[in-house]
Amino acid sequence: MSHAQRLRQRIEDEIVAGELALGSRLDENQLAARFGVSRTPIREALLQLAVTGLVQTKPRRGAIVSAPEPHLLLAMFETMAEIEAACGRLAARRLVAEDAAALRAALEGCRGALSTEDTEAYYAENYVFHTVVYRASRNAFLAEQALSLHRRLAPYRRLQLRVRQRLPQSLAEHEAIVAAIIAGDEVGAAEALRSHVIVQGDRFTDLVAGLRAQSAA
């Protein structure tokens, strides 16, 4: 990778990890000083991130961590839900012993994180859980697309988990997903994942409220 690509990866990782908050300004001088580089590769890295949608350029503010309009966010989650449903359907059809064991282990990881009541710890295990589902689809291209969009939506999925009682609800949904995949229930697995990911009604309202609260902070 070029220097700019490596910087892009580091900044992207910080956005996905929540270290750079939604709506926060990405000052080229500060980033250059922090990473010990000139502004040129930083500028190139931010341009690359703008293409992915994680960063956007605002008049008089420069580059900021993207906080998309609600209608676009809804469309992104709708797409993610359908991609994950496809992963679940294929996983239920093609499940091998290795992936079944990985699913059970990932579910136990989520249970352990829930017991700590630590949202960030649960998010980390949640990320592992979903990547295992993608891999279990045995479709490398689909898994790659799912992981790419998952990372794009990571800041918003993290916000969802901060809603009161969302963690135990998420775990219950994970249990239903694993049960359907291991049972070979293609329709059930697809529907369980679709329902798990999609945001609508109160869940969408809670997400938008969380975005506004974070932007105002």
N, C-alpha and C positions, 0 to 999 in steps of 0.2 A: 504494500500500500504506500501511496505517497504521504508526505508529511501532513498535507491538508486532510487526507482521508483518515489518518490516525487521529488527528485532532477532532475531526467530525465524529469518530467513534467514541472518543472520550466524552465529548460534550453530549452526545446522544445518550450515552450510558448514564450521565448525571441527570438528564431530563427524565429518563425512564425510571431511575431510582428515586426521583422526587427531590434530589438535591438542588435542582434548579426549578423553582416553582413556576406554575402556570402564570403567564402574564409578566414574568420578571424580565427586565431589560438585560440584554447580552452585550455588554460594553466591550468593544474590540480592544481597547487599551488595557482594560482590567484583565481580560482573558489572555492577552499576549503576555502581560507581566506574570500572570499566574502559571502559565505553561512555559515561560521562558523562550518565547519565539517572537518574531516580528508580527505586525498586523496582517501582512499579506496572506499567510496560510490560515490565519483565523478567519479572515474575510472569505476565503475560498471554502473553508469548512462550513461557515454559516450559510453560504449560498447553496451548498450541497444539502444542508439540513432543511433549507427553505423548499427545496424540490420535494422532500419527503412529507412536508407539511408540519413537521415538529417545530419549525421556526417560521415566523413571518415578519415582514418588514413593515413598520408603521411610520407614517410621516411624523417628523420631529422627535420620534422615539428610537428610531433605528430598529435593530433586530430584537425581537422578544420571543419568549417561549410561547408557542401558539396556544390560543384559547379560542377554538372555532365557534362559530355561531351555532345555536342550539339545533337548527334544522340539519346542519352538516354533521354535527355530532350524532344525531339520531340516525342519519343515513349510514354513518360509519359503523355504529353498533349493529344496525340491521344487517349490514354486509358481514360483519364479524360473526353474528349469530348463524347465518346461513353457511359460512365456511366451517365453523365449528360443528354444526349439525352434520355436514358432509363427512368431516373427520370421524365423528362418532359413529355414523352409519357404516363407514368402511371398517372402522376398528371392530365393530360388532361382527362384521362378516369375516374379517381376516385375522382375528385375534390368535396370537401364538402364546405359548406358555411364558416366554420371556416378557412379553408386554403385559400379560395378566399379572405377573409378579410385580412388575414396575408400577402398574396401576394401584395395586393394593398397598405397596410401599409409599407411593405418593399420597394416597388417602390417609395413611397413618401419620405421615408428615403433617398434613393439614389438621388432623385431630390433635396432635401434639402442640402445634402452634396455637390452636384455639384455646387450649387449656392455659396458655400464658396470658391470654387477653391482649396480646401485642399485635396490633394491626399490621405493622411492617413485617413481623415474623410470619404472620399468616399470608401476607401478600407474596413473600418469597416462596413459600410452599405451594401457594396457589399457582404461581408461575410454573413451577416444576410439574404440578399436576396437569396443567393444560398442555405443556410440551410433550408429556408422556402420551396424552390422548392423540396429539398430532402424529407422533411417531408411530403409534399403534395403527394408524390408518394404512400404513404400508404404501403410501403414495408420497414420494419425496417432494414432488412439486407442490402438491396441496399443503403439505406440512410446512414447506418454506414460505408459502403465501400466508398461511395462518400465523406463523411466528412473526412475520414482518408486520402484519396488521395488529397483532397482539402488542408488539412493542410500540407501535404508533399510538395505540389506545391506552398504554400502560398508565400514564398520569391520571386518566379519568377512571380506569378500573380501580386504581388505588383509592381514589376519592370515594367510590361506591362502597368500599369496605369500611369506611369510617362512619357510615350511617348506622344508627343504633339498631342492634340485633341483626345486622347484616351478616356477621361472621358465622353464627350458628345456622342461619338460613343457608348460607353458601355451602357450609359443610354438609348439610342435609341434601342439598342439590348434588354435590359431589358423590355422595353415597348412592343416590339414585342413578347417576351417570355410570358409575362403576358396575352397579348391579345389572343394568341393562346391557352394557357392553359384554360383560362376562357371560350373561345369559344368551348372548347372540341375538338379542332383540334389536334389529336394525332401526325399526321405526321408533321404538321407545328411546333408544340411545340418541337418535337425531333430535327428537322432540325435547328430551331432557337437557341437552346441550343448548338447543335454540332458546328454550325458556330461561336457562341459566344466564345466558349472555345478553339477551335482548333487554333494552331499557324502554319502558313505556309506563304510562300512568304515574303512580306515586314514585316509582323508582327513577323515572326521568326527571320529575320535579325535584326530587332530592339531589340528583346529580347536578342539575343547573344551580340549585341553591348553594351547593358546595363549591361550585366554580365561582360564583359571585362572592362568596365569603372569602375564598382564597385570593381572588383578584383585589379585594378591598383591604386585605391584610398588609 
